[in-house]
């Protein structure tokens, strides 16, 4: 019998007729059509802003901006010094986040430390706080008289605060570590949860010390999670805007993100777009390196068909000292900043917790002799409008991003052919990770800052905030969608299809109800991210679209610290409440859920 060409290794030729049939079968497949529509939406949200950003820098003014930024007379001030500052802060953030987050994760997941559940909850809360909340709390305590104005609590009590502790690299790095170690904690805790207890027991039975077991068995298994956490913390530290703006700009300490904001805010848009592209390139290289390092390690399979169990490591005499250390970390990064912010919002004098307290900054009427006649935030119409605009933005972005995430997850998990379509969706949904918030805001200004055909300019509208927010949070929403849809057996949809149900009916009657819990948890996380975000919206907000995070930054920049901290408390309450709700909605049980 003559062997088939495919079996002989020969190329299989597809006739034009076969191609046409295959194309028609794809176009009549509703899942493929959904994939095409979703891909087109992602191209508009992700690819076009980047193309617009690049295109703006390729004109005459743009090429001149490239030269000035990279090699001009002002290049050290415009790029190289901010780059060095950003890299130092990113490195410090990565190292500190890994050390603290890994320690907290190890204590919670692997040991018999008491109060592990409480420590776990407290360790996840700093990431729910706005990064500028920790910066404001730091300023309230450590601000000195270098730039004039009211000093912080310590100097108010007569203690000298050195400049390096009040401004610049140290306070920015410290506040970012306190904010982002939660990210590393979550990743490392998930990695440690897969460590099979029989592996560590076998090592101990072979005579290995606990340190040797941790170094030779547990560390290699969890190393990909540690590397991922470090790289993400580095990328976030490099691109963060809020902390450098509050703790660096007053003393002219610039990073790439603050320099980018300053360029666009002063009308040097081409220069700002060049800096945005450079910032995107740095973030892309970091995340690419992380993917290569983690993806290259293939020998850590610990979940097998044999079953396994985790055995808590006995800390013996170190049980209470290490628990106390973890409690102090949680106290310093969660509870104390919250208390400082709350008390600062009642302080009669800026940054002074010893000069008396007042409710004026919350519910006070206008008084020309106090706070320059400004009313309390709960009586200020602009703040009230900002509250509703912020909540509305969070809800709108959560709905849009979750809908897109559901479509992406459904297509990726259900579409078998054409494979390139699901691959394209996976890549496009990941791309926003490469855009730091300030850079993505600049990209949307470059694309939508002017009319496009019949579409009017969207800059300054609520619509551009929703579109940019949906793009910015797309990676979170798409991961939630993939996880939620991936847990639904295809048998259920096949049964519905046999009864004549189309794609729309299957989605409404089968997929969405079964995936609702995971989708809702993802939507809450998107909502929280938008509520507390400053980097993305700081360039997009105008007086017509006030947002709480931007009002906080502007109040702090203008010296109204009490108003800034009061609004930050509002944001923190909303964010933490939503985060705790999201934790309750998570379908996967946490490894410490039964801990006491």
N, C-alpha and C positions, 0 to 999 in steps of 0.2 A: 504493500500500500504506500502511496506517495505521501511523504510527510507534509504537514501543513507548513506554510512559510513561517508562522510565529514559532513553531516548534523547532525549525531548522535555524532560527536566529536571524532570518532574513527580514528586511523591512517590510511592513505591511502597508500597502498603498491604499489610501482611502479615495474613492472616486468622488467627483463633485456631487453626484447624486446622493452618495452616503453622507457627505458633509451637510447637504441641504436637509436631509432627513434628521440628522443629529441636531442641527440648529433649530429646526421646527419643534423637535421633541423638547429641547431646552426651553424654547419660548412658550410652549404650552404647559410647561411645568410651573405651577403657581409658586413653588418655593424658589425656583430659579428667577422668576420675575421679581419676587420680593427681594432676592439678593441683588439683582440689577438696580432696582430702585434704591435700596439701602446704600449700595456702592456709590451711586450718583450723589446721594445726600452727603456721604462722607467726603467725597471729592470736593464738594462746595465748602464743607466745614473745615477740612484739614488741608487739602492740597492747594486749593485756590488762594487762601490767605498766605501760604508760604510762597507761592509763585508771585503773588502781588508784591510781597515784601522784597523778593529778589529783583523783580522787574523795576521797582522804584529805585533800587541802588545801582542799576546799570545805565541810567541816563547820565547826562553830562554832570549834573549836580551830584548824583549818586557816586559816580567814579571819583569825583573830587573829594567827596566825603570819605571814601575808602582810603585815599592817599593821606588825608589829614589825620584820620584815626590811627592808621598803622605806622606811618613814617613821617608825618608832618612835624612842624616845630612844637605843636601842642600834644603830640602823640603820647608822651609819657603821662601827661595829666589826663588825657581823654581815655586812654586805653590801658597802657602797660601798668601803671600804678594801681588803678582799679582792678585789673586782672590779678595782680599779685595779692592784693587784699582779699579778693574773692577766693582765690585758691587757698590762702592761709585759713580763712574762715571755713571753707568747705572741708578742708582736711581736719581741722579741729573738731568740727561738727561730726564728721564720720568717726573719728577715733573715740570721742567722748560718747557718742550714741551707741557704738558697739560695746564699749566697756560697760556702760551702765545697763543698756538694754539686755545684753547677754547675761550679765550677772542676775538681773531681776528675773529673766526667763528661766535660767537654771534653778534659781531658788524656788520658783513657783511650780515648775513642772517636775523637777528631778529629786527634790529633797523632801524631808519631813518637817519643814519649817511650819510653825503655826501661822494662822491668819493668811494662808496663801490666797484664798479667794478675795479677801479685802485688798491685799497687795496687788493682785492682778487687776482689779477694777481701777485702783488708783494709778497703776502704771499705764493704763490706756487713756486716762483722762487728759494729760497734757497735750496730746495731739488734737483733742477736740477743742482746746482753747485756741483762740487766735494767737499767732506768734507775737503780735504787737501787745497782747495782754501781758506776757512775761516781760517784754521790753519796758512797758509802762511801770510794772511793778519794780523792776530793777532800778529804773530812774527815780522812783519815789523813795527808794532806800539809799541808793549810792550816789545820787547826783551831787556834784560839788560846785564851787563858785567859779569854775574856769571860764564860763561864758556869761556869767552874771545871772540875775534872776534868783528865784527861790532855790535854796539848796535842799537836799534830801534829808531823810530821817537821821542818818548817822551824823552828818555834819551839823545838823540842827541840834543834836545832842552834845556837840563839842568834839566829835571825833573827826580827825583829818582823813579825808578820802583822797588817795592819790589819783592823778588824772587817768592812769592806765586802767584803774578799776571802775572809773565813772564813764569813760568814753572809749570808743574804738574797738580794737580786736577782742580784748578779753570779755567785756560785757556782751558784745554781739555773739561771740562764740558760746558763751555760757547760756544765754537765753535760747539760742538755737539748739544746743544740746538738750536742754531741759524740755524743749518742744518736740524734737525728733527722735529721742531715744524710745518713745512709745512705738514708733514704726519698727525699729530694730527688735524691740521686745516682742511684738506680735509675730514677726517673721521667725525669730529664733525659737520662740515658744512652740510654734507650729512644727518646726524641725525637730525639736527635742521630743515632742510627743510621739514621733515615729521610732524613737530609739527602743529597741526590744530589750526588755529587762534581762532576758537570758544571755544576751551578749555581755553585759556588764558583769553578771554573775559568773559567767565562764571566765572572764578575765580575772576576777577576784579569786576564783577557785584555783587558777593557774599560778597564784602568788603575786599578781600585780597589785601595786599600791593603788589607792583611790586616785592619786594624781596621775599615775600611769594609765589607768583605765579611762580617766577623763580625757587625757591627751591623745591616747592611741585609739580609742573606740568612739567615745561620744563626739569629740571635736571633729574628726573627719566626716562623720555623718551629718553634722549640723553646719559644717563649713560653708556649703552653698548658701544657706540662709544668712549666715553672718556676712558673707561677701555681698549678697544682694542688699542687706540692710545698710552696709557701709557705703555702697555706691549710691543708693537712693538718698541717704542722708547727705552725702557729699554734693550730689546734684541739687538737692533742696537748699543746702547751705550756700552754694555758689549763687543760686538764682533768687534767694529770698530778698524781698524789698523792705518789709516793715521794720525789722530789727535794725538793719544798717541805717535806715532813714531816721529812726528815732534816736539811736545811740551813736551814730556816726556823722550824719550831715551837720549837726550843730557845731562840730569841730572840724568840718571839711574833710572828714574821712569818707572816701568814695569807694563804692564797689561797682561792678558792671551794671547791676540792676538800678542803683541810684543814679549813676551817670546816664543810663539810658532814659530814665524818667526825666531827668533834668534837661536832656537834649530836646526831647519832644515837647516838654512843657514850655520851653523857651523858644519854640519855633524852629529849632534845628532838626527837622524831621528826618532828612536823609541821613544825617549823622546818627540819629537815634535808631533808624532802621538798620544801619550798618552794625551798630552795637548789638541790636537784637539778633541779627544773623550770627554774629560771633558767639553770643550767649547760647543760642540754639546749638551751634556746632560743638561747644564745650560740653553741654548736657548730653548731646548725642554720642560723643566719644566716650563719656563716662558710662552711660547706660549700655553702649555697645561692648565696652570692655567687660562690664559686669556680666552680660549675656554670654560672652565668649568664655569667661572664666568658669561661670557656673555650668554652662552647657557642655564644657569639656570634661566635666567630672561625672563619669557614668557609673561608678562602682559603689553606689551607696544604697542599694536596694535593701530595705529593712522590713518591708511589709510583704510577707510571704504567706503561703497557704498553710503553714504549720501552726499559725497562731502564736501569740506571744503576750507578754504582760510586762508592765512597767513596775519595777520595785523601787520605792522611794529610798534615796540615799540617806542614811542616818547621819545627822550632823553632830551628834553627841554634845560635847561641851560648846561647840560653835553654834548650836541651834538658836539660842536667844541673841547672841551678839550679831549674827548675820541677819536675823529678822529685824533687829533694831536698826541696823545699817540700812536695810531696804525701807524700813518705815521712815527713817530720816530723809532718804532720797525722795520718797513719795511726798513727805511733808514739805520739803523744800521746792518741789516742782509743781505741786498741785494745791495743797491746802494753804500754805503761807502766801503764795502769790494771790490767791483768791481773797484771802483776808486783807492783804495790803491794798488791793484794788478797791475792795468794798469800803474799807475805812477811809481811803483817800478820797472817795467820792463824797464823803461827809465832812472832810476836813475844811475848816474855815479858811486856813491859809494853805497855799499850794505846797504840796509835798511835805506838809507838816502835820504829824499826828499828835502833836503836843500843844497845839494852839487852839483847841476847842473844835467842836463839830456843829454842823448845821445841816438842815434838810433842804437848804435853798437850791442846791445844784440838782435836786430831784424834783421838788414841787414848789420852788420859790417863785413869787411874782417878780416882775421887772422892778429893779431898784437901781437908780442911777449911781448910787454910792457903793454898789456891791456888784462885783463881776461885770463891770462895765455895762450894767443894765440888762444883762442877759437873763432870761427866765430859766427855771429848772427844765430839765430835758422832758419831763412828762407833761409840761405845759407849753413847750415850744412847738409851734405848728410844723416847723421844718423837720424837727426830730421825729415827730409823730408820723409825718409823711414818709420819712426815711425808714421808720419801722415797718410800715405797711409795704413800702416799695421793696425793702430787703426780703421780707417774708414772701411777698409775691414773686420776686425773682427766684428765691430758693425753690418755691413750689413749681413755678413754670419750668425751670431748668431740670428739676427732678422728674417731672412728667415727660419732658422732651427727651432727656438723656435715657431714662428708663425705657421708654418706648423704642428708641433706637437700639438700646442694649438688648431688649427682648428680640427685636428683628435680627440683630447680628448673631445672637446666641442661637436662635432658631435655625438660621441659614447654615451656620457653621456646623451645628450638630446633626442637621437633617439632610443637607444637600450633599449627595455623593458625586454627582456629575453636573456641571463641569467643576472640577476640583479647584481650578485657578480662581473661581469666583469666591469660594469660601476662604482661600488663602489670602486673596486681596482684602477681604473684609477684616481678617485677623490682623494684617499689617496696618491697614488704615486706622483701625480702632486703637492700635498701640501708639501710633505716631504722636498724638498729643502729649505723651510722656516726655517727648523730646523738646517740647515748648515750655520754657519757664513762663510763669504767668505774665510778667511784664512784657516779654517778647511776643507772646500770643496776642496780648492786647495791642501791641504795635502792629502786628500782622493784620489784625482786623481793621485797624485804622487805615492801613495802606490799601486794603481791598474795598472797604465799605465807606471810606471817608469822602468819597465822591460818587456822583450818580453812575450807575451802570445800566446803560440803555434806558428802558422805561422805569427801572428801579431807582428811587431817589436815594440820596446819601443817607445812610443810617446812623452816622456818628451823632451821638447825643440823644439817641432814642432808646426806649426800653427794649426794642427788638434786638439791637446789636448786643445788649447785655445778655439776653436769653440765648442768642445764637452762639456768642463767644463762650458763655457758660456751658452750653451743651457740648461744644467741642472740647473744652477744658476738662470736663468730668467724664468724657466718653470712655476712657480706659476703665474707670471704676464701674460704670454702668454696663459695659460690654462683658466684663468679667462676671458680674452678678447675673447677667442674662445667660451666659454660657453655663454657669454653674447650676442655675435654676432649671433651665430647659434640659440640661444633660442628665438630670436626675429622673426625668419622666420617661418611662419605657415607651418605645415606639409602638408596642402592641396596642396601647390605648388609642392612639391615633389611627392605627390601621383598622381597629374595630369601628371607629367613628366613620372612617372613609367607606367602609363596606355598607354602612347605612345611608350613604349618599351625602355625607357632610363635606362641604368644601373647605378650603384653607381658612377662610374667615370664620366659619362656624366652629371649626376645630380649635382655632385660637381662642375664641370666646368661651366655648363650652368645656374645653379639655385643658389646653395648655395654660392659659392665664390663671384659672382657679387653682391648678395644682402647683404652679410656680409662684403664686401670689406672695407667699411668705418670703421667699428669697428675693423677689423683685422689690417688695416693700422695704426690706432691709437695705438693699442697694440704693433705693430712692432716698431713704433717710440719710444715708452717708453722703449722697450727692447734695442733698439739702444742706447738711452741716457744712460741707466744704464751701458752698456758695455763701452761706450766711457769714462765715468768718473770714472769707478770702479778701485780701487787699491787693495783692500783686496783680491779678488779672484786671480788676475793675478800676484801679487808680487812674489809668489813662483813658478809660472809656466813659467815666461818669462826668456829667455836667450838672449845673444847678437844676435842670429840669428832671433829673433822675437821681435824687439824693439817696445814698446808701449809708448804713450805719458804720461800716468799716472805714469808708472814706471820711465821714464826719469825725470819727475818732482821730484819724491821722491829722486832719486839719486843725481840730481843737488842740491836739498836743503840740503841733508845730507853732500855733499862735500863742501858746502859753496858758491855755485854759485846761490845766491838767485834771481838775475835778470833773469837768464835763466829759473829758475824754475817758476817764476811768469809769464814770457812771454808765456811759454808753457801752464800754467794754464789758462791764458786768452784765448788762442786758444781753449782749451777744453771747457771753459765756453761759448764761443760764439757758438760753435757747439751744446752744450747741450741745451742752452737756446733757440736757434733757432728751434731745433727739438722739444723741449717741447711746445713752442708756436704753432708749427704746429700741434702737437698732440691735443692741446686744441681746435683748430679749427676743427679737425676731429671728436671730440667726438659727438656722436649722441644725448646724453641726454642734454637737456638745463640746464644750471646752474641756481640756484634760484636767483642769483644776476645779471643775464645777461642783464636785462633791467635797472639796477640801474645806477645812474649817479654819 
